[in-house]
Amino acid sequence: AIASQRRTAQGIQESMVEVLAADGEILGGTEVQPGFVSGFTATPDDGFTLILRQEIGPLAQPPYISALWTDAETIVVHYDAARQLKWRKTIDLYPLSLHREVVLPMADGRMFVG
């Protein structure tokens, strides 16, 4: 699979994934999803799950720090073998924080989130 990612002129993060055959032929792709792809996992139903991170907005920072801190959320999206969207879940366990969620896909299709 190949992930294409961009930031629009309005600053919105977007990603799209194209699925490739073993010979490199493009089999098809997903619709545009918010955020940038941070993980891709094949699932037992011959589909796949994408893990994306999307910036929500800036966080307050101390005046002595020269950095841009952003709040973010995690988006988990599952597609079936025909690349049809089956479900999408937005996770934000740590609102207004630099902490990020960790999503660990398991071989049986379940996921641990923390």
ZATINU-498329 format. One record per residue (C-alpha): x, y, z. Coordinates in nm, 2 decimals. Example, Ala and Ser with C-alpha at 12.3 -4.5 7.8 and 13.67 -1.06 7.14 Angstrom:
2
(atom (1.23,-0.45,0.78))
(atom (1.37,-0.11,0.71))
//
This chain:
114
(atom (0.00,0.00,0.00))
(atom (0.10,0.36,-0.06))
(atom (-0.02,0.65,0.15))
(atom (-0.05,0.99,0.00))
(atom (-0.06,1.27,0.25))
(atom (-0.11,1.65,0.22))
(atom (-0.20,1.96,0.40))
(atom (-0.46,2.18,0.22))
(atom (-0.43,2.55,0.18))
(atom (-0.65,2.58,0.48))
(atom (-0.41,2.37,0.69))
(atom (-0.63,2.06,0.70))
(atom (-0.44,1.73,0.70))
(atom (-0.56,1.46,0.45))
(atom (-0.45,1.11,0.36))
(atom (-0.55,0.86,0.09))
(atom (-0.42,0.50,0.06))
(atom (-0.37,0.31,-0.27))
(atom (-0.36,-0.07,-0.25))
(atom (-0.11,-0.25,-0.48))
(atom (-0.09,-0.60,-0.61))
(atom (0.23,-0.81,-0.57))
(atom (0.34,-0.69,-0.92))
(atom (0.29,-0.32,-0.83))
(atom (-0.04,-0.28,-1.01))
(atom (-0.27,-0.03,-0.84))
(atom (-0.58,-0.22,-0.73))
(atom (-0.77,0.08,-0.60))
(atom (-0.77,0.33,-0.32))
(atom (-0.96,0.47,-0.03))
(atom (-1.15,0.79,-0.01))
(atom (-0.96,1.08,0.15))
(atom (-0.95,1.06,0.53))
(atom (-0.87,1.33,0.78))
(atom (-0.52,1.32,0.94))
(atom (-0.19,1.17,0.84))
(atom (-0.14,0.79,0.83))
(atom (0.07,0.66,1.12))
(atom (-0.02,0.29,1.08))
(atom (-0.15,0.03,0.84))
(atom (-0.25,-0.33,0.93))
(atom (-0.39,-0.62,0.73))
(atom (-0.69,-0.78,0.90))
(atom (-0.82,-1.14,0.91))
(atom (-1.12,-1.05,0.68))
(atom (-0.87,-0.96,0.40))
(atom (-0.93,-0.59,0.46))
(atom (-0.71,-0.34,0.64))
(atom (-0.71,-0.09,0.92))
(atom (-0.56,0.26,0.90))
(atom (-0.44,0.45,1.20))
(atom (-0.43,0.83,1.14))
(atom (-0.34,1.12,1.36))
(atom (-0.51,1.46,1.31))
(atom (-0.40,1.79,1.46))
(atom (-0.70,1.96,1.63))
(atom (-0.54,2.29,1.73))
(atom (-0.26,2.47,1.91))
(atom (-0.19,2.42,2.28))
(atom (-0.08,2.70,2.52))
(atom (0.29,2.69,2.58))
(atom (0.52,2.85,2.83))
(atom (0.69,3.17,2.70))
(atom (1.04,3.03,2.74))
(atom (0.96,2.74,2.50))
(atom (1.02,2.80,2.13))
(atom (0.80,2.53,1.97))
(atom (0.45,2.48,1.83))
(atom (0.26,2.24,2.05))
(atom (-0.06,2.09,1.91))
(atom (-0.35,1.88,2.04))
(atom (-0.43,1.58,1.83))
(atom (-0.67,1.29,1.80))
(atom (-0.63,0.94,1.67))
(atom (-0.86,0.81,1.40))
(atom (-0.90,0.43,1.33))
(atom (-1.06,0.33,1.00))
(atom (-1.14,-0.02,0.88))
(atom (-1.19,-0.12,0.51))
(atom (-1.31,-0.46,0.39))
(atom (-1.14,-0.67,0.12))
(atom (-1.33,-0.47,-0.15))
(atom (-1.18,-0.15,0.00))
(atom (-1.52,-0.04,0.12))
(atom (-1.53,0.16,0.45))
(atom (-1.68,-0.05,0.72))
(atom (-1.63,0.17,1.03))
(atom (-1.44,0.48,1.16))
(atom (-1.37,0.57,1.52))
(atom (-1.22,0.89,1.65))
(atom (-1.03,0.85,1.98))
(atom (-0.91,1.14,2.20))
(atom (-0.82,1.00,2.54))
(atom (-0.60,1.30,2.63))
(atom (-0.79,1.62,2.53))
(atom (-0.59,1.94,2.54))
(atom (-0.26,1.75,2.59))
(atom (0.06,1.66,2.42))
(atom (0.00,1.29,2.50))
(atom (-0.10,1.07,2.21))
(atom (-0.31,0.75,2.20))
(atom (-0.13,0.43,2.11))
(atom (-0.33,0.18,1.90))
(atom (-0.19,-0.18,1.89))
(atom (-0.36,-0.40,1.63))
(atom (-0.37,-0.77,1.72))
(atom (-0.36,-1.07,1.47))
(atom (-0.72,-1.16,1.53))
(atom (-0.85,-0.81,1.43))
(atom (-0.89,-0.67,1.78))
(atom (-0.71,-0.35,1.89))
(atom (-0.58,-0.23,2.22))
(atom (-0.60,0.14,2.27))
(atom (-0.43,0.34,2.55))
//
